[in-house]
Every structure is written in C-alpha cells, then in structure tokens.
Amino acid sequence: MNEGAIISIVALLGWLVLAGSVFASFKLGWSKMLQLALVWFAIFAGLFVIADLMGARLPN
C-alpha cells in the first residue's frame, strides 16, 4: 500500500466521522437514520445503474 492509498483511507474516514457527527447533531432516532441511509443508497444505486445502462465510463 502506497502513501496515496493511506492518505485516501484517512481522508475517507475523516469524511465518515464528519457525516456521522452531522447526523448526531440532528438527534434523529436510529430508525430515521437507517431510513435516510437507505434512501440515499437507493438514489446512488439508481444513478449508478442509469449511468451503466447509458454506457458512461470514467476516463482512463
């Protein structure tokens, strides 16, 4: 694992902590947080499927 990968992992963990603290600040219940997480997952999964069906690819 090179330095760039380690930095990416640390940055992603930092964003995860930041997102978790935002959810905690709203004082939502666990069921509401799970519902919101599933909604966002469905949105991103749907966009991924649409992009895949349209043949969108990341440039190399």
mmCIF file as Biopython writes it, N, C-alpha, C and O atoms, coordinates in Angstrom:
data_model
#
loop_
_atom_site.group_PDB
_atom_site.id
_atom_site.type_symbol
_atom_site.label_atom_id
_atom_site.label_alt_id
_atom_site.label_comp_id
_atom_site.label_asym_id
_atom_site.label_entity_id
_atom_site.label_seq_id
_atom_site.pdbx_PDB_ins_code
_atom_site.Cartn_x
_atom_site.Cartn_y
_atom_site.Cartn_z
_atom_site.occupancy
_atom_site.B_iso_or_equiv
_atom_site.auth_seq_id
_atom_site.auth_asym_id
_atom_site.pdbx_PDB_model_num
ATOM 1   N N  . MET A ? 1  ? 0.847   -1.166 0.000   1.0 0.0 1  A 1 
ATOM 2   C CA . MET A ? 1  ? 0.000   0.000  0.000   1.0 0.0 1  A 1 
ATOM 3   C C  . MET A ? 1  ? 0.898   1.237  0.000   1.0 0.0 1  A 1 
ATOM 4   O O  . MET A ? 1  ? 1.784   1.382  0.843   1.0 0.0 1  A 1 
ATOM 5   N N  . ASN A ? 2  ? 0.649   2.123  -0.966  1.0 0.0 2  A 1 
ATOM 6   C CA . ASN A ? 2  ? 1.498   3.306  -1.060  1.0 0.0 2  A 1 
ATOM 7   C C  . ASN A ? 2  ? 0.927   4.461  -0.235  1.0 0.0 2  A 1 
ATOM 8   O O  . ASN A ? 2  ? -0.150  4.350  0.349   1.0 0.0 2  A 1 
ATOM 9   N N  . GLU A ? 3  ? 1.662   5.560  -0.198  1.0 0.0 3  A 1 
ATOM 10  C CA . GLU A ? 3  ? 1.265   6.704  0.627   1.0 0.0 3  A 1 
ATOM 11  C C  . GLU A ? 3  ? -0.054  7.305  0.170   1.0 0.0 3  A 1 
ATOM 12  O O  . GLU A ? 3  ? -0.853  7.742  0.998   1.0 0.0 3  A 1 
ATOM 13  N N  . GLY A ? 4  ? -0.293  7.333  -1.134  1.0 0.0 4  A 1 
ATOM 14  C CA . GLY A ? 4  ? -1.533  7.896  -1.652  1.0 0.0 4  A 1 
ATOM 15  C C  . GLY A ? 4  ? -2.757  7.128  -1.185  1.0 0.0 4  A 1 
ATOM 16  O O  . GLY A ? 4  ? -3.787  7.725  -0.872  1.0 0.0 4  A 1 
ATOM 17  N N  . ALA A ? 5  ? -2.649  5.802  -1.137  1.0 0.0 5  A 1 
ATOM 18  C CA . ALA A ? 5  ? -3.773  4.982  -0.684  1.0 0.0 5  A 1 
ATOM 19  C C  . ALA A ? 5  ? -4.041  5.204  0.799   1.0 0.0 5  A 1 
ATOM 20  O O  . ALA A ? 5  ? -5.195  5.248  1.223   1.0 0.0 5  A 1 
ATOM 21  N N  . ILE A ? 6  ? -2.987  5.342  1.581   1.0 0.0 6  A 1 
ATOM 22  C CA . ILE A ? 6  ? -3.152  5.572  3.023   1.0 0.0 6  A 1 
ATOM 23  C C  . ILE A ? 6  ? -3.812  6.932  3.261   1.0 0.0 6  A 1 
ATOM 24  O O  . ILE A ? 6  ? -4.699  7.056  4.106   1.0 0.0 6  A 1 
ATOM 25  N N  . ILE A ? 7  ? -3.383  7.940  2.523   1.0 0.0 7  A 1 
ATOM 26  C CA . ILE A ? 7  ? -3.979  9.268  2.662   1.0 0.0 7  A 1 
ATOM 27  C C  . ILE A ? 7  ? -5.456  9.227  2.274   1.0 0.0 7  A 1 
ATOM 28  O O  . ILE A ? 7  ? -6.281  9.863  2.930   1.0 0.0 7  A 1 
ATOM 29  N N  . SER A ? 8  ? -5.797  8.496  1.226   1.0 0.0 8  A 1 
ATOM 30  C CA . SER A ? 8  ? -7.186  8.381  0.803   1.0 0.0 8  A 1 
ATOM 31  C C  . SER A ? 8  ? -8.035  7.713  1.879   1.0 0.0 8  A 1 
ATOM 32  O O  . SER A ? 8  ? -9.154  8.149  2.146   1.0 0.0 8  A 1 
ATOM 33  N N  . ILE A ? 9  ? -7.513  6.665  2.491   1.0 0.0 9  A 1 
ATOM 34  C CA . ILE A ? 9  ? -8.257  5.967  3.540   1.0 0.0 9  A 1 
ATOM 35  C C  . ILE A ? 9  ? -8.475  6.880  4.736   1.0 0.0 9  A 1 
ATOM 36  O O  . ILE A ? 9  ? -9.573  6.919  5.291   1.0 0.0 9  A 1 
ATOM 37  N N  . VAL A ? 10 ? -7.446  7.614  5.140   1.0 0.0 10 A 1 
ATOM 38  C CA . VAL A ? 10 ? -7.574  8.531  6.274   1.0 0.0 10 A 1 
ATOM 39  C C  . VAL A ? 10 ? -8.582  9.627  5.946   1.0 0.0 10 A 1 
ATOM 40  O O  . VAL A ? 10 ? -9.400  9.986  6.794   1.0 0.0 10 A 1 
ATOM 41  N N  . ALA A ? 11 ? -8.535  10.159 4.738   1.0 0.0 11 A 1 
ATOM 42  C CA . ALA A ? 11 ? -9.477  11.204 4.338   1.0 0.0 11 A 1 
ATOM 43  C C  . ALA A ? 11 ? -10.910 10.671 4.330   1.0 0.0 11 A 1 
ATOM 44  O O  . ALA A ? 11 ? -11.823 11.353 4.796   1.0 0.0 11 A 1 
ATOM 45  N N  . LEU A ? 12 ? -11.116 9.466  3.811   1.0 0.0 12 A 1 
ATOM 46  C CA . LEU A ? 12 ? -12.453 8.880  3.792   1.0 0.0 12 A 1 
ATOM 47  C C  . LEU A ? 12 ? -12.983 8.634  5.200   1.0 0.0 12 A 1 
ATOM 48  O O  . LEU A ? 12 ? -14.167 8.841  5.465   1.0 0.0 12 A 1 
ATOM 49  N N  . LEU A ? 13 ? -12.117 8.197  6.096   1.0 0.0 13 A 1 
ATOM 50  C CA . LEU A ? 13 ? -12.536 8.019  7.486   1.0 0.0 13 A 1 
ATOM 51  C C  . LEU A ? 13 ? -12.904 9.357  8.125   1.0 0.0 13 A 1 
ATOM 52  O O  . LEU A ? 13 ? -13.850 9.437  8.909   1.0 0.0 13 A 1 
ATOM 53  N N  . GLY A ? 14 ? -12.165 10.390 7.792   1.0 0.0 14 A 1 
ATOM 54  C CA . GLY A ? 14 ? -12.479 11.725 8.291   1.0 0.0 14 A 1 
ATOM 55  C C  . GLY A ? 14 ? -13.835 12.207 7.803   1.0 0.0 14 A 1 
ATOM 56  O O  . GLY A ? 14 ? -14.608 12.773 8.576   1.0 0.0 14 A 1 
ATOM 57  N N  . TRP A ? 15 ? -14.129 11.988 6.522   1.0 0.0 15 A 1 
ATOM 58  C CA . TRP A ? 15 ? -15.442 12.357 5.988   1.0 0.0 15 A 1 
ATOM 59  C C  . TRP A ? 15 ? -16.547 11.548 6.649   1.0 0.0 15 A 1 
ATOM 60  O O  . TRP A ? 15 ? -17.632 12.072 6.901   1.0 0.0 15 A 1 
ATOM 61  N N  . LEU A ? 16 ? -16.285 10.278 6.930   1.0 0.0 16 A 1 
ATOM 62  C CA . LEU A ? 16 ? -17.276 9.435  7.599   1.0 0.0 16 A 1 
ATOM 63  C C  . LEU A ? 16 ? -17.578 9.955  9.002   1.0 0.0 16 A 1 
ATOM 64  O O  . LEU A ? 16 ? -18.736 9.988  9.416   1.0 0.0 16 A 1 
ATOM 65  N N  . VAL A ? 17 ? -16.547 10.359 9.730   1.0 0.0 17 A 1 
ATOM 66  C CA . VAL A ? 17 ? -16.735 10.927 11.069  1.0 0.0 17 A 1 
ATOM 67  C C  . VAL A ? 17 ? -17.518 12.230 10.970  1.0 0.0 17 A 1 
ATOM 68  O O  . VAL A ? 17 ? -18.411 12.477 11.780  1.0 0.0 17 A 1 
ATOM 69  N N  . LEU A ? 18 ? -17.195 13.060 9.991   1.0 0.0 18 A 1 
ATOM 70  C CA . LEU A ? 18 ? -17.905 14.323 9.805   1.0 0.0 18 A 1 
ATOM 71  C C  . LEU A ? 18 ? -19.384 14.078 9.498   1.0 0.0 18 A 1 
ATOM 72  O O  . LEU A ? 18 ? -20.251 14.736 10.073  1.0 0.0 18 A 1 
ATOM 73  N N  . ALA A ? 19 ? -19.676 13.140 8.601   1.0 0.0 19 A 1 
ATOM 74  C CA . ALA A ? 19 ? -21.071 12.832 8.272   1.0 0.0 19 A 1 
ATOM 75  C C  . ALA A ? 19 ? -21.805 12.269 9.482   1.0 0.0 19 A 1 
ATOM 76  O O  . ALA A ? 19 ? -22.969 12.600 9.707   1.0 0.0 19 A 1 
ATOM 77  N N  . GLY A ? 20 ? -21.146 11.430 10.256  1.0 0.0 20 A 1 
ATOM 78  C CA . GLY A ? 20 ? -21.758 10.874 11.458  1.0 0.0 20 A 1 
ATOM 79  C C  . GLY A ? 20 ? -22.064 11.946 12.482  1.0 0.0 20 A 1 
ATOM 80  O O  . GLY A ? 20 ? -23.102 11.896 13.142  1.0 0.0 20 A 1 
ATOM 81  N N  . SER A ? 21 ? -21.174 12.914 12.623  1.0 0.0 21 A 1 
ATOM 82  C CA . SER A ? 21 ? -21.417 13.985 13.587  1.0 0.0 21 A 1 
ATOM 83  C C  . SER A ? 21 ? -22.569 14.879 13.136  1.0 0.0 21 A 1 
ATOM 84  O O  . SER A ? 21 ? -23.300 15.408 13.974  1.0 0.0 21 A 1 
ATOM 85  N N  . VAL A ? 22 ? -22.740 15.053 11.836  1.0 0.0 22 A 1 
ATOM 86  C CA . VAL A ? 22 ? -23.874 15.830 11.336  1.0 0.0 22 A 1 
ATOM 87  C C  . VAL A ? 22 ? -25.176 15.122 11.682  1.0 0.0 22 A 1 
ATOM 88  O O  . VAL A ? 22 ? -26.119 15.753 12.159  1.0 0.0 22 A 1 
ATOM 89  N N  . PHE A ? 23 ? -25.234 13.805 11.443  1.0 0.0 23 A 1 
ATOM 90  C CA . PHE A ? 23 ? -26.436 13.048 11.794  1.0 0.0 23 A 1 
ATOM 91  C C  . PHE A ? 23 ? -26.702 13.120 13.298  1.0 0.0 23 A 1 
ATOM 92  O O  . PHE A ? 23 ? -27.850 13.264 13.718  1.0 0.0 23 A 1 
ATOM 93  N N  . ALA A ? 24 ? -25.656 13.023 14.100  1.0 0.0 24 A 1 
ATOM 94  C CA . ALA A ? 24 ? -25.827 13.064 15.554  1.0 0.0 24 A 1 
ATOM 95  C C  . ALA A ? 24 ? -26.344 14.426 16.007  1.0 0.0 24 A 1 
ATOM 96  O O  . ALA A ? 24 ? -27.082 14.513 16.988  1.0 0.0 24 A 1 
ATOM 97  N N  . SER A ? 25 ? -25.963 15.481 15.304  1.0 0.0 25 A 1 
ATOM 98  C CA . SER A ? 25 ? -26.402 16.818 15.709  1.0 0.0 25 A 1 
ATOM 99  C C  . SER A ? 25 ? -27.895 17.019 15.494  1.0 0.0 25 A 1 
ATOM 100 O O  . SER A ? 25 ? -28.503 17.857 16.160  1.0 0.0 25 A 1 
ATOM 101 N N  . PHE A ? 26 ? -28.495 16.274 14.587  1.0 0.0 26 A 1 
ATOM 102 C CA . PHE A ? 26 ? -29.940 16.385 14.364  1.0 0.0 26 A 1 
ATOM 103 C C  . PHE A ? 26 ? -30.743 15.595 15.385  1.0 0.0 26 A 1 
ATOM 104 O O  . PHE A ? 26 ? -31.964 15.735 15.455  1.0 0.0 26 A 1 
ATOM 105 N N  . LYS A ? 27 ? -30.068 14.763 16.180  1.0 0.0 27 A 1 
ATOM 106 C CA . LYS A ? 27 ? -30.705 13.956 17.223  1.0 0.0 27 A 1 
ATOM 107 C C  . LYS A ? 27 ? -31.867 13.124 16.682  1.0 0.0 27 A 1 
ATOM 108 O O  . LYS A ? 27 ? -32.947 13.066 17.270  1.0 0.0 27 A 1 
ATOM 109 N N  . LEU A ? 28 ? -31.602 12.478 15.531  1.0 0.0 28 A 1 
ATOM 110 C CA . LEU A ? 28 ? -32.600 11.604 14.934  1.0 0.0 28 A 1 
ATOM 111 C C  . LEU A ? 28 ? -32.525 10.228 15.577  1.0 0.0 28 A 1 
ATOM 112 O O  . LEU A ? 28 ? -31.472 9.820  16.067  1.0 0.0 28 A 1 
ATOM 113 N N  . GLY A ? 29 ? -33.631 9.522  15.573  1.0 0.0 29 A 1 
ATOM 114 C CA . GLY A ? 29 ? -33.628 8.165  16.083  1.0 0.0 29 A 1 
ATOM 115 C C  . GLY A ? 29 ? -32.937 7.225  15.097  1.0 0.0 29 A 1 
ATOM 116 O O  . GLY A ? 29 ? -32.725 7.564  13.933  1.0 0.0 29 A 1 
ATOM 117 N N  . TRP A ? 30 ? -32.593 6.037  15.592  1.0 0.0 30 A 1 
ATOM 118 C CA . TRP A ? 30 ? -31.892 5.070  14.744  1.0 0.0 30 A 1 
ATOM 119 C C  . TRP A ? 30 ? -32.723 4.676  13.536  1.0 0.0 30 A 1 
ATOM 120 O O  . TRP A ? 30 ? -32.181 4.500  12.445  1.0 0.0 30 A 1 
ATOM 121 N N  . SER A ? 31 ? -34.043 4.532  13.716  1.0 0.0 31 A 1 
ATOM 122 C CA . SER A ? 31 ? -34.880 4.109  12.595  1.0 0.0 31 A 1 
ATOM 123 C C  . SER A ? 31 ? -34.913 5.185  11.508  1.0 0.0 31 A 1 
ATOM 124 O O  . SER A ? 31 ? -34.893 4.867  10.319  1.0 0.0 31 A 1 
ATOM 125 N N  . LYS A ? 32 ? -34.962 6.442  11.908  1.0 0.0 32 A 1 
ATOM 126 C CA . LYS A ? 32 ? -34.973 7.536  10.928  1.0 0.0 32 A 1 
ATOM 127 C C  . LYS A ? 32 ? -33.628 7.619  10.203  1.0 0.0 32 A 1 
ATOM 128 O O  . LYS A ? 32 ? -33.588 7.844  8.993   1.0 0.0 32 A 1 
ATOM 129 N N  . MET A ? 33 ? -32.528 7.439  10.939  1.0 0.0 33 A 1 
ATOM 130 C CA . MET A ? 33 ? -31.212 7.463  10.307  1.0 0.0 33 A 1 
ATOM 131 C C  . MET A ? 33 ? -31.056 6.317  9.316   1.0 0.0 33 A 1 
ATOM 132 O O  . MET A ? 33 ? -30.502 6.503  8.233   1.0 0.0 33 A 1 
ATOM 133 N N  . LEU A ? 34 ? -31.541 5.136  9.681   1.0 0.0 34 A 1 
ATOM 134 C CA . LEU A ? 34 ? -31.476 3.995  8.776   1.0 0.0 34 A 1 
ATOM 135 C C  . LEU A ? 34 ? -32.319 4.246  7.542   1.0 0.0 34 A 1 
ATOM 136 O O  . LEU A ? 34 ? -31.913 3.906  6.431   1.0 0.0 34 A 1 
ATOM 137 N N  . GLN A ? 35 ? -33.479 4.834  7.723   1.0 0.0 35 A 1 
ATOM 138 C CA . GLN A ? 35 ? -34.355 5.145  6.595   1.0 0.0 35 A 1 
ATOM 139 C C  . GLN A ? 35 ? -33.670 6.133  5.647   1.0 0.0 35 A 1 
ATOM 140 O O  . GLN A ? 35 ? -33.695 5.943  4.431   1.0 0.0 35 A 1 
ATOM 141 N N  . LEU A ? 36 ? -33.064 7.178  6.194   1.0 0.0 36 A 1 
ATOM 142 C CA . LEU A ? 36 ? -32.368 8.155  5.363   1.0 0.0 36 A 1 
ATOM 143 C C  . LEU A ? 36 ? -31.177 7.531  4.640   1.0 0.0 36 A 1 
ATOM 144 O O  . LEU A ? 36 ? -30.930 7.829  3.471   1.0 0.0 36 A 1 
ATOM 145 N N  . ALA A ? 37 ? -30.440 6.665  5.337   1.0 0.0 37 A 1 
ATOM 146 C CA . ALA A ? 37 ? -29.297 5.998  4.711   1.0 0.0 37 A 1 
ATOM 147 C C  . ALA A ? 37 ? -29.754 5.108  3.560   1.0 0.0 37 A 1 
ATOM 148 O O  . ALA A ? 37 ? -29.105 5.069  2.514   1.0 0.0 37 A 1 
ATOM 149 N N  . LEU A ? 38 ? -30.852 4.400  3.739   1.0 0.0 38 A 1 
ATOM 150 C CA . LEU A ? 38 ? -31.366 3.543  2.670   1.0 0.0 38 A 1 
ATOM 151 C C  . LEU A ? 38 ? -31.872 4.361  1.484   1.0 0.0 38 A 1 
ATOM 152 O O  . LEU A ? 38 ? -31.712 3.955  0.333   1.0 0.0 38 A 1 
ATOM 153 N N  . VAL A ? 39 ? -32.475 5.502  1.763   1.0 0.0 39 A 1 
ATOM 154 C CA . VAL A ? 39 ? -32.926 6.369  0.675   1.0 0.0 39 A 1 
ATOM 155 C C  . VAL A ? 39 ? -31.735 6.868  -0.144  1.0 0.0 39 A 1 
ATOM 156 O O  . VAL A ? 39 ? -31.763 6.840  -1.374  1.0 0.0 39 A 1 
ATOM 157 N N  . TRP A ? 40 ? -30.684 7.327  0.554   1.0 0.0 40 A 1 
ATOM 158 C CA . TRP A ? 40 ? -29.501 7.802  -0.165  1.0 0.0 40 A 1 
ATOM 159 C C  . TRP A ? 40 ? -28.811 6.675  -0.931  1.0 0.0 40 A 1 
ATOM 160 O O  . TRP A ? 40 ? -28.320 6.878  -2.041  1.0 0.0 40 A 1 
ATOM 161 N N  . PHE A ? 41 ? -28.780 5.492  -0.331  1.0 0.0 41 A 1 
ATOM 162 C CA . PHE A ? 41 ? -28.210 4.339  -1.025  1.0 0.0 41 A 1 
ATOM 163 C C  . PHE A ? 41 ? -28.997 4.052  -2.297  1.0 0.0 41 A 1 
ATOM 164 O O  . PHE A ? 41 ? -28.406 3.789  -3.345  1.0 0.0 41 A 1 
ATOM 165 N N  . ALA A ? 42 ? -30.317 4.098  -2.218  1.0 0.0 42 A 1 
ATOM 166 C CA . ALA A ? 42 ? -31.149 3.836  -3.390  1.0 0.0 42 A 1 
ATOM 167 C C  . ALA A ? 42 ? -30.927 4.895  -4.470  1.0 0.0 42 A 1 
ATOM 168 O O  . ALA A ? 42 ? -30.901 4.572  -5.658  1.0 0.0 42 A 1 
ATOM 169 N N  . ILE A ? 43 ? -30.768 6.152  -4.066  1.0 0.0 43 A 1 
ATOM 170 C CA . ILE A ? 43 ? -30.520 7.219  -5.040  1.0 0.0 43 A 1 
ATOM 171 C C  . ILE A ? 43 ? -29.210 6.968  -5.784  1.0 0.0 43 A 1 
ATOM 172 O O  . ILE A ? 43 ? -29.174 7.010  -7.014  1.0 0.0 43 A 1 
ATOM 173 N N  . PHE A ? 44 ? -28.134 6.708  -5.035  1.0 0.0 44 A 1 
ATOM 174 C CA . PHE A ? 44 ? -26.842 6.489  -5.683  1.0 0.0 44 A 1 
ATOM 175 C C  . PHE A ? 44 ? -26.818 5.211  -6.500  1.0 0.0 44 A 1 
ATOM 176 O O  . PHE A ? 44 ? -26.219 5.179  -7.575  1.0 0.0 44 A 1 
ATOM 177 N N  . ALA A ? 45 ? -27.460 4.155  -6.011  1.0 0.0 45 A 1 
ATOM 178 C CA . ALA A ? 45 ? -27.520 2.910  -6.770  1.0 0.0 45 A 1 
ATOM 179 C C  . ALA A ? 45 ? -28.302 3.121  -8.058  1.0 0.0 45 A 1 
ATOM 180 O O  . ALA A ? 45 ? -27.909 2.618  -9.111  1.0 0.0 45 A 1 
ATOM 181 N N  . GLY A ? 46 ? -29.402 3.858  -7.987  1.0 0.0 46 A 1 
ATOM 182 C CA . GLY A ? 46 ? -30.182 4.139  -9.189  1.0 0.0 46 A 1 
ATOM 183 C C  . GLY A ? 46 ? -29.394 4.952  -10.202 1.0 0.0 46 A 1 
ATOM 184 O O  . GLY A ? 46 ? -29.437 4.667  -11.399 1.0 0.0 46 A 1 
ATOM 185 N N  . LEU A ? 47 ? -28.673 5.964  -9.729  1.0 0.0 47 A 1 
ATOM 186 C CA . LEU A ? 47 ? -27.838 6.751  -10.641 1.0 0.0 47 A 1 
ATOM 187 C C  . LEU A ? 47 ? -26.737 5.907  -11.263 1.0 0.0 47 A 1 
ATOM 188 O O  . LEU A ? 47 ? -26.405 6.077  -12.436 1.0 0.0 47 A 1 
ATOM 189 N N  . PHE A ? 48 ? -26.172 4.998  -10.480 1.0 0.0 48 A 1 
ATOM 190 C CA . PHE A ? 48 ? -25.133 4.117  -11.000 1.0 0.0 48 A 1 
ATOM 191 C C  . PHE A ? 48 ? -25.698 3.218  -12.091 1.0 0.0 48 A 1 
ATOM 192 O O  . PHE A ? 48 ? -25.069 3.039  -13.134 1.0 0.0 48 A 1 
ATOM 193 N N  . VAL A ? 49 ? -26.879 2.654  -11.860 1.0 0.0 49 A 1 
ATOM 194 C CA . VAL A ? 49 ? -27.500 1.771  -12.851 1.0 0.0 49 A 1 
ATOM 195 C C  . VAL A ? 49 ? -27.837 2.547  -14.119 1.0 0.0 49 A 1 
ATOM 196 O O  . VAL A ? 49 ? -27.607 2.054  -15.224 1.0 0.0 49 A 1 
ATOM 197 N N  . ILE A ? 50 ? -28.379 3.754  -13.973 1.0 0.0 50 A 1 
ATOM 198 C CA . ILE A ? 50 ? -28.707 4.569  -15.148 1.0 0.0 50 A 1 
ATOM 199 C C  . ILE A ? 50 ? -27.450 4.901  -15.941 1.0 0.0 50 A 1 
ATOM 200 O O  . ILE A ? 50 ? -27.446 4.808  -17.168 1.0 0.0 50 A 1 
ATOM 201 N N  . ALA A ? 51 ? -26.381 5.289  -15.247 1.0 0.0 51 A 1 
ATOM 202 C CA . ALA A ? 51 ? -25.125 5.618  -15.930 1.0 0.0 51 A 1 
ATOM 203 C C  . ALA A ? 51 ? -24.562 4.380  -16.620 1.0 0.0 51 A 1 
ATOM 204 O O  . ALA A ? 51 ? -24.013 4.480  -17.718 1.0 0.0 51 A 1 
ATOM 205 N N  . ASP A ? 52 ? -24.691 3.216  -15.989 1.0 0.0 52 A 1 
ATOM 206 C CA . ASP A ? 52 ? -24.193 1.978  -16.594 1.0 0.0 52 A 1 
ATOM 207 C C  . ASP A ? 52 ? -24.995 1.625  -17.833 1.0 0.0 52 A 1 
ATOM 208 O O  . ASP A ? 52 ? -24.427 1.205  -18.840 1.0 0.0 52 A 1 
ATOM 209 N N  . LEU A ? 53 ? -26.308 1.789  -17.770 1.0 0.0 53 A 1 
ATOM 210 C CA . LEU A ? 53 ? -27.147 1.476  -18.927 1.0 0.0 53 A 1 
ATOM 211 C C  . LEU A ? 53 ? -26.890 2.427  -20.096 1.0 0.0 53 A 1 
ATOM 212 O O  . LEU A ? 53 ? -27.039 2.053  -21.260 1.0 0.0 53 A 1 
ATOM 213 N N  . MET A ? 54 ? -26.505 3.656  -19.773 1.0 0.0 54 A 1 
ATOM 214 C CA . MET A ? 54 ? -26.200 4.639  -20.830 1.0 0.0 54 A 1 
ATOM 215 C C  . MET A ? 54 ? -24.785 4.464  -21.354 1.0 0.0 54 A 1 
ATOM 216 O O  . MET A ? 54 ? -24.402 5.126  -22.318 1.0 0.0 54 A 1 
ATOM 217 N N  . GLY A ? 55 ? -24.009 3.594  -20.746 1.0 0.0 55 A 1 
ATOM 218 C CA . GLY A ? 55 ? -22.658 3.334  -21.215 1.0 0.0 55 A 1 
ATOM 219 C C  . GLY A ? 55 ? -21.627 4.336  -20.733 1.0 0.0 55 A 1 
ATOM 220 O O  . GLY A ? 55 ? -20.555 4.452  -21.327 1.0 0.0 55 A 1 
ATOM 221 N N  . ALA A ? 56 ? -21.931 5.062  -19.666 1.0 0.0 56 A 1 
ATOM 222 C CA . ALA A ? 56 ? -20.985 6.050  -19.142 1.0 0.0 56 A 1 
ATOM 223 C C  . ALA A ? 56 ? -19.794 5.344  -18.506 1.0 0.0 56 A 1 
ATOM 224 O O  . ALA A ? 56 ? -19.970 4.371  -17.773 1.0 0.0 56 A 1 
ATOM 225 N N  . ARG A ? 57 ? -18.617 5.813  -18.774 1.0 0.0 57 A 1 
ATOM 226 C CA . ARG A ? 57 ? -17.381 5.245  -18.222 1.0 0.0 57 A 1 
ATOM 227 C C  . ARG A ? 57 ? -16.482 6.369  -17.743 1.0 0.0 57 A 1 
ATOM 228 O O  . ARG A ? 57 ? -16.501 7.468  -18.298 1.0 0.0 57 A 1 
ATOM 229 N N  . LEU A ? 58 ? -15.700 6.098  -16.721 1.0 0.0 58 A 1 
ATOM 230 C CA . LEU A ? 58 ? -14.717 7.073  -16.265 1.0 0.0 58 A 1 
ATOM 231 C C  . LEU A ? 58 ? -13.537 7.072  -17.218 1.0 0.0 58 A 1 
ATOM 232 O O  . LEU A ? 58 ? -13.118 6.015  -17.689 1.0 0.0 58 A 1 
ATOM 233 N N  . PRO A ? 59 ? -12.997 8.253  -17.506 1.0 0.0 59 A 1 
ATOM 234 C CA . PRO A ? 59 ? -11.840 8.312  -18.411 1.0 0.0 59 A 1 
ATOM 235 C C  . PRO A ? 59 ? -10.609 7.681  -17.765 1.0 0.0 59 A 1 
ATOM 236 O O  . PRO A ? 59 ? -10.413 7.774  -16.553 1.0 0.0 59 A 1 
ATOM 237 N N  . ASN A ? 60 ? -9.802  7.053  -18.573 1.0 0.0 60 A 1 
ATOM 238 C CA . ASN A ? 60 ? -8.559  6.429  -18.088 1.0 0.0 60 A 1 
ATOM 239 C C  . ASN A ? 60 ? -7.407  7.364  -18.150 1.0 0.0 60 A 1 
ATOM 240 O O  . ASN A ? 60 ? -6.293  6.997  -17.780 1.0 0.0 60 A 1 
#
